[in-house]
Amino acid sequence: MEQSGRFKSGGWRFLKRFNIPEDKVKLLYLGRLYPEKSIDTLIKQPSIIEKHHTHVMIAGGGHQRQKLEKLVEKLGVSNILHS
């Protein structure tokens, strides 16, 4: 992966560590994982995410975390990272 100057070295290490392609649009959700946030709706749209060459990163806590992690696994979505 070549560094183009758009990211500082820490950003490149992050992308490499989590195998996030350089040419993908990065979408980060950082917040509570509760039903009213409708994160499951985003996860259930892998064709739209892929069509727009997007890599989704979800970070947060809440009582829906395990349910959302299982949904990502069940759907086999490879371009969604949860932390």
N, C-alpha and C positions, 0 to 999 in steps of 0.2 A: 504494500500500500504506500503510495507516494504521498508525501505531505505537501500540500499546495499553499500553505500559509493561511488558509481560512480558519484553521484550528490551531490552538496552541498545543504543545506537545502532550499535555494531559488529556486533551480531547481525543487525540489520535490513539493514545493508549487505551482509553475507554472504548472506542470503536473497535479496536483490534481485540481487546479482551472479551468483548461480547459478540464478536464476529458480525458486526454491523457494517454492511457494505458502504463504501464511501459515496457512491453515486445515488444512494437512496435518500429521500426526504425523511427527516427525523421528526417524529411527533411524540412529544412527551406529555403524559398526564401525570400530574403530581397532586395528590389530594386524598380525601376520604373515599374509601371504597364502600359506598352505601347505595342502595337501590335507586334513589332519586338522581344519582349521577349518571345512570344508564351506561356504564362502562361495558356491560354485556352487549349492548347494541353495537358498539364499535367492534368488539371481538367477533361478533357474528357476521361481519361484513368483509371477510378476507379477500373476496374478488375485487372489491372497491379499493381496499388498501393496496393490493398488488398492482392493480391497474394504474394507480398513481405513483408507483415505485416508492412506497412509503414503508418505513420501519417504525412501528409503534412501541414506545417504552411506557410501561405503567408502573408507577411507584406510589405507595401509600399503604395505609392500614385501615382496617375496618372489618366488620363482621362478614362482609362478602368476599374477602380476600381468597379464602380457600375455594369458594364456589367459582370465582373467576379463574383461578389457576387451573382448576379441573376442566373448565370450559375450554381454555386454551389447549390443554392436552387432548381433550376429546375431539376437538375440531382439527387437531394436527396443524395448527397455524404456526408457521416457522418464523414469521416476521413480526411477532409480538413478544416482547421481552417483559417479564414482570419481576419486580424486585421488592 
